Structure formats: C-alpha cells, structure tokens
Amino acid sequence: MSAAGREYLTAMLDVLVYENVLVAWRRAPLRGYMIVSHEGEEIRLTARQAETWTRGAFAVYLAMVDQRRINPRIPGDTATN
C-alpha cells in the first residue's frame, strides 16, 4: 500500500472512530491493523483486509447519513434533519 493509500485509510478509520462506528483502531505489526468493535472484539487485519473492511464500513456510514438515519458529528457540518 502506498503512503497516500495508508493516509487515506487512517483518515477513514479516524472518522469511523470519531463518529462512534468503531471504538478504536491501531497499527499492528507487519503492516497490519487492529480494530476494536463496540462488543470489545479486537479484529486483526492485513492492510488489504483493513482497506476493504474500512471502505465497506465507511460506505454504510455514508448511506446511513444520506438516509438521515444518523446525524454526523463532523465539526462544521451544516446538514439539518
């Protein structure tokens, strides 16, 4: 994964944590990632798996926002329900 790809992935993971979709994430040895679910489960993923999982989770998050099922917490967001 390129440096730009890693930055994009970490930005998406940070947003998912900020928006309370995930509890936490961190880099794991051997270029892997560890994500922590709300059930307390720690999920270890390779970089490729983390990218796929994160893109899917982010797509679901955006779909929920678009359907107005959840309100984003992103600072400066002016969307109203």
C-alpha positions as a Markdown table, in Angstrom:
| # | Residue | x | y | z |
|---|---|---|---|---|
| 1 | Met | 0.0 | 0.0 | 0.0 |
| 2 | Ser | 1.4 | 3.4 | -0.9 |
| 3 | Ala | 1.9 | 6.2 | 1.6 |
| 4 | Ala | -1.1 | 8.0 | 0.2 |
| 5 | Gly | -3.2 | 4.9 | 0.5 |
| 6 | Arg | -2.2 | 4.5 | 4.1 |
| 7 | Glu | -3.0 | 8.1 | 4.9 |
| 8 | Tyr | -6.4 | 7.7 | 3.2 |
| 9 | Leu | -7.1 | 4.5 | 5.2 |
| 10 | Thr | -6.1 | 6.1 | 8.5 |
| 11 | Ala | -8.2 | 9.1 | 7.8 |
| 12 | Met | -11.3 | 6.9 | 7.2 |
| 13 | Leu | -10.6 | 4.9 | 10.3 |
| 14 | Asp | -10.2 | 8.1 | 12.3 |
| 15 | Val | -13.6 | 9.3 | 11.1 |
| 16 | Leu | -15.2 | 6.0 | 11.9 |
| 17 | Val | -13.9 | 6.3 | 15.5 |
| 18 | Tyr | -14.9 | 9.9 | 15.8 |
| 19 | Glu | -18.4 | 9.1 | 14.5 |
| 20 | Asn | -18.6 | 6.2 | 17.0 |
| 21 | Val | -18.8 | 3.4 | 14.4 |
| 22 | Leu | -15.6 | 1.9 | 15.9 |
| 23 | Val | -14.3 | 2.1 | 19.4 |
| 24 | Ala | -10.6 | 2.3 | 18.4 |
| 25 | Trp | -8.0 | 1.2 | 15.9 |
| 26 | Arg | -4.2 | 1.0 | 15.8 |
| 27 | Arg | -1.5 | -0.3 | 13.5 |
| 28 | Ala | -0.4 | -3.8 | 14.2 |
| 29 | Pro | 3.0 | -5.5 | 13.5 |
| 30 | Leu | 3.8 | -6.5 | 9.9 |
| 31 | Arg | 1.8 | -3.6 | 8.4 |
| 32 | Gly | -1.4 | -4.9 | 9.8 |
| 33 | Tyr | -4.3 | -3.1 | 11.6 |
| 34 | Met | -6.2 | -3.9 | 14.8 |
| 35 | Ile | -9.7 | -2.5 | 15.1 |
| 36 | Val | -11.9 | -2.7 | 18.2 |
| 37 | Ser | -15.6 | -3.2 | 17.9 |
| 38 | His | -18.3 | -2.0 | 20.3 |
| 39 | Glu | -18.6 | -5.5 | 21.6 |
| 40 | Gly | -14.9 | -5.3 | 22.7 |
| 41 | Glu | -13.8 | -7.7 | 20.0 |
| 42 | Glu | -10.3 | -7.0 | 18.6 |
| 43 | Ile | -10.1 | -7.8 | 14.9 |
| 44 | Arg | -6.6 | -8.1 | 13.4 |
| 45 | Leu | -6.5 | -7.4 | 9.7 |
| 46 | Thr | -3.9 | -7.2 | 7.0 |
| 47 | Ala | -3.5 | -3.9 | 5.3 |
| 48 | Arg | -5.6 | -5.1 | 2.3 |
| 49 | Gln | -8.3 | -6.5 | 4.5 |
| 50 | Ala | -8.4 | -3.3 | 6.6 |
| 51 | Glu | -8.7 | -1.3 | 3.4 |
| 52 | Thr | -11.6 | -3.4 | 2.2 |
| 53 | Trp | -13.3 | -3.5 | 5.6 |
| 54 | Thr | -12.9 | 0.2 | 6.1 |
| 55 | Arg | -14.3 | 1.1 | 2.7 |
| 56 | Gly | -17.3 | -1.0 | 3.3 |
| 57 | Ala | -17.9 | 0.4 | 6.8 |
| 58 | Phe | -17.5 | 3.9 | 5.5 |
| 59 | Ala | -19.9 | 3.3 | 2.7 |
| 60 | Val | -22.5 | 2.0 | 5.2 |
| 61 | Tyr | -21.9 | 5.0 | 7.4 |
| 62 | Leu | -22.4 | 7.4 | 4.5 |
| 63 | Ala | -25.5 | 5.6 | 3.4 |
| 64 | Met | -27.0 | 6.0 | 6.9 |
| 65 | Val | -26.2 | 9.7 | 6.9 |
| 66 | Asp | -27.7 | 10.1 | 3.4 |
| 67 | Gln | -30.9 | 8.3 | 4.6 |
| 68 | Arg | -30.9 | 10.6 | 7.6 |
| 69 | Arg | -30.9 | 7.6 | 10.0 |
| 70 | Ile | -28.0 | 9.0 | 11.8 |
| 71 | Asn | -26.6 | 12.5 | 12.3 |
| 72 | Pro | -22.9 | 13.1 | 11.6 |
| 73 | Arg | -20.9 | 14.6 | 14.3 |
| 74 | Ile | -18.3 | 16.1 | 12.0 |
| 75 | Pro | -17.4 | 19.7 | 13.0 |
| 76 | Gly | -18.7 | 22.3 | 10.8 |
| 77 | Asp | -21.4 | 20.1 | 9.3 |
| 78 | Thr | -24.4 | 22.2 | 8.5 |
| 79 | Ala | -26.8 | 19.4 | 7.4 |
| 80 | Thr | -30.2 | 19.5 | 9.1 |
| 81 | Asn | -32.8 | 16.8 | 9.5 |
